[in-house]
């Protein structure tokens, strides 16, 4: 899998653009604004979301299976005058830690179902009390638009599925909608998405 993403990110062009995801930009104020402000970005690729968060003053760690993608993330961070931590990691066995993160970000991070279920179980444990999880993903209806995302319905997410997978969190925002997504050359056009903002109580 890492080889596939290394090949995708090997061109000089940023495949999903250099600007942060729209939903993340709209939702950033939900993240804790005091304390350590440690943020973990899952499947962060070329770094557009991590760099945006660093520009907002967060302490950001970006993980991805692609070393090539994360090298571009560091290049982007340097060009914007901010610092991010990057770590090449396989989400299948990555230890998110316990009570470690003030925020965890998952933007179009599509994984096989068993891996996604396992990862989402770790999210609640990894967040600090009052920590926030922000997610946007494609849902099965996206296959009709064919404007980005994986071609397999098994990799998509649904509102009901996320409710169950992240039942240990308090859901602040959870909806399915169709919206225009313009992110580089690979996410471009009307899209069917599901969005979540959830908080760890305590």
N, C-alpha and C positions, 0 to 999 in steps of 0.2 A: 504493500500500500504506500509506503514512504516513497518508493521509486516512482510510482504514478504521479504523486504530488510534486516530487522533485522535477520531473519532466514538465509538468504543467507550469511550474514557477520559474523555469529555466530562462525564459525570455526576459529581456530588460523591462518590458511593459508589465505593469501591475495588473494581474488578470481580473481582479475585482475592484480596481481603482485604488486611490490613496485616501479617499474620504471615508469617514466612519459611516456605518450603517445608520439610516435615518431613524429607525426606532430606538437605537441606542442613544443617538443624539437627543431625541425627545425625552428619553427616560433617565438620563444621567443624574438628574436632580434627586431621584429616588435613592441613589447610593449614599451611604453615610458620608457626611461632610466634616466630621471630626474624628479624632483618634488616628490610628495608624493608616487608615484608608488603603488597606492592602487589597488589590484586585487580581483575580485570576481569570485569564481569557483562554477558553478551551478551543482547541482546533483553530488557532489564530492565523495560520497561514502567513501572508505577507505583512501583517501587522497594522493594518489601517485602523482597527478599533482600539488596539492597545496604545498606539501613538496618540490617538485622540484623547483617551483617558489620562495618559501621562500629561498631556497639555492642560488638563483640568486639575492637575496637582496630585493625582493618585499615584501610589506605588504599585506599578503594574508588572505582573509576571505573565508572559505569553508562552503557551505550550503548543507544540504541533509535532507531527511525525516527520515533517519535511525540514531538513536542515537548510535547504536552498530557500524555502519560504521565509524562515526565521532570519537568515542572513539579509534578505531584502527588508525584513521588518526593522532590523538594526540600522540599515542604510536609511530607511525612511525616518526613523527616530532621530538619527544624527542630522538629517537635513532639516528637521523641524526644531532642533535644539533641545530635545528632551531625552531622557534616559528610560529604557525599559529593560527588564530581565527576560531573557529568552531561554527556553529549555526544550531540547529535542526529546520527545517522549511519546510513548504509545499509550493511548488512553485506556487500553485494555488492562494495563497493570500499573498505571500511574497512581501514586498515593497522594490524594488531595489533602491529607492531614485532618486534624480535628480542631475545631474552633479556631481556625487559622485565618480565614479570609473575611473581609468586610463586604466583599462583593464577588460574585462569580458570573462570568459572561459567556453565553453560548449563542453565537450568531451563525446561523446556517451550518451548524456542526452536525452533520447527518452521519449516523453510525448504524451498524447492524443492531437489530432489536435487543438481543441479549446483552450486547456491550452497552447500549444506551441505558437499559434498565439498571445495570450494575453501576454505571456512572452516576445516574440520577439518584440512586440510593446513597451514594457517597456525598452528594452535594449538601444535603441537610446537615450531615455530620461535620463537614468541612467548614461551613459558615459559622462565624461568630454569632452570638445572640444579637438580633436586630440586623444581621447581615442580609444582603439582598441578592437574589438570583434573577438575572435578566436573560430572556431567551426569545429569539425569533427563528422560526424554521418554516420550511415548506410543508404543506399538507398534501394528501394524495391528489387533490384536485389540480395541483400544479402540473401534473402530467398533461393536462389538456392545454395548458398555456405554452409549455415547452420553452420557457424563457430563462431557464436556469435550474440548477439543482440536480440531484441524482435522478437517473431514469427508472429507478426501482421504487415501487410504492412501499416496499418494506422498510425503506430508509426514511420515509416521511413521518411526520408527527401529527397528532390530532389533539383537539382540546380535551376530550374525555380521557385520552391516553395520558396526557400530561397531568391531569388532575389526579389520576391514580398513581402515577410514577413519582409524583412530588407531593404526596398527601401530607407529609410531615411539615410542609411549609404553609404559611398563611398566604393565600392567593390575593394579591392586591389588584392585579389586572390580568385577565385571561380572556382572549377572544380570537375568533377566526374571522378573517377578512380578505378581501381582494384589494391590492394596492399596486401602484406603479413602483417598481424597483429598478433603480439605475445605478449599478455598481460595476464599473469596468465593462469588459466585453462579454463576460460570462453570466452576469445577472442583469438582464436588460429587457424590461417590458412589464406588462400586467402580470401579477403573480398572486397565487393563493397561499396565504401564510397563516400561521398561528403565532400568537405573541403571549408572553407571560412575564409578569413581575411578581415575585413572591418573596416573603420575608421569613426569616427564622425567628420565632418568638422566644422570649426568655430574657 
